[in-house]
Amino acid sequence: MRNVDLYFLNKEEPFKGCLLALRESILSKDPQITETQKYGMPCYCFKGKAFCYLWTDKKTLFPYILFVEGQYLNHQKLETGKRARMKIFPVDPKKDLPIRTINALLQDALLLYKNGTIPV
């Protein structure tokens, strides 16, 4: 079993189910997306270049998607915090996933790599 798989298995519900659903959503966007683990968190790469991570907030334990090139993404629910380049999309694991929004953000992020805005 890979370390990245253990990351998910070691979570408790409802966090585990939420993270697994996010994982599936990310991996289903393109066959060239690969999953690895960097900095202790699941990392998703497009053609070998990291485009997003899954992580949990230290205080709330709520999951979020971290978009590496978030500076290029504009959405009212994306949070910058103290980051200059990255943005996060927080998710409440106790509610239904906003799957349309998540899919749109993932597609927008991937388009940055596919259209050459972010070289791969």
Secondary structure in CASP SS format (residue, H / E / C, confidence):
PFRMAT SS
TARGET T0000
AUTHOR 0000-0000-0000
METHOD secondary structure of the structure
MODEL  1
M C 1.00
R C 1.00
N H 1.00
V H 1.00
D H 1.00
L H 1.00
Y H 1.00
F H 1.00
L H 1.00
N C 1.00
K C 1.00
E C 1.00
E C 1.00
P C 1.00
F H 1.00
K H 1.00
G H 1.00
C H 1.00
L H 1.00
L H 1.00
A H 1.00
L H 1.00
R H 1.00
E H 1.00
S H 1.00
I H 1.00
L H 1.00
S C 1.00
K C 1.00
D C 1.00
P C 1.00
Q C 1.00
I E 1.00
T E 1.00
E E 1.00
T E 1.00
Q E 1.00
K E 1.00
Y C 1.00
G C 1.00
M E 1.00
P E 1.00
C E 1.00
Y E 1.00
C E 1.00
F E 1.00
K C 1.00
G C 1.00
K E 1.00
A E 1.00
F E 1.00
C E 1.00
Y E 1.00
L E 1.00
W E 1.00
T E 1.00
D C 1.00
K C 1.00
K C 1.00
T C 1.00
L C 1.00
F C 1.00
P E 1.00
Y E 1.00
I E 1.00
L E 1.00
F E 1.00
V C 1.00
E C 1.00
G H 1.00
Q H 1.00
Y H 1.00
L C 1.00
N C 1.00
H C 1.00
Q C 1.00
K C 1.00
L C 1.00
E E 1.00
T C 1.00
G C 1.00
K C 1.00
R C 1.00
A C 1.00
R C 1.00
M C 1.00
K E 1.00
I E 1.00
F E 1.00
P E 1.00
V C 1.00
D C 1.00
P C 1.00
K C 1.00
K C 1.00
D C 1.00
L C 1.00
P C 1.00
I H 1.00
R H 1.00
T H 1.00
I H 1.00
N H 1.00
A H 1.00
L H 1.00
L H 1.00
Q H 1.00
D H 1.00
A H 1.00
L H 1.00
L H 1.00
L H 1.00
Y H 1.00
K H 1.00
N C 1.00
G C 1.00
T C 1.00
I C 1.00
P C 1.00
V C 1.00
END
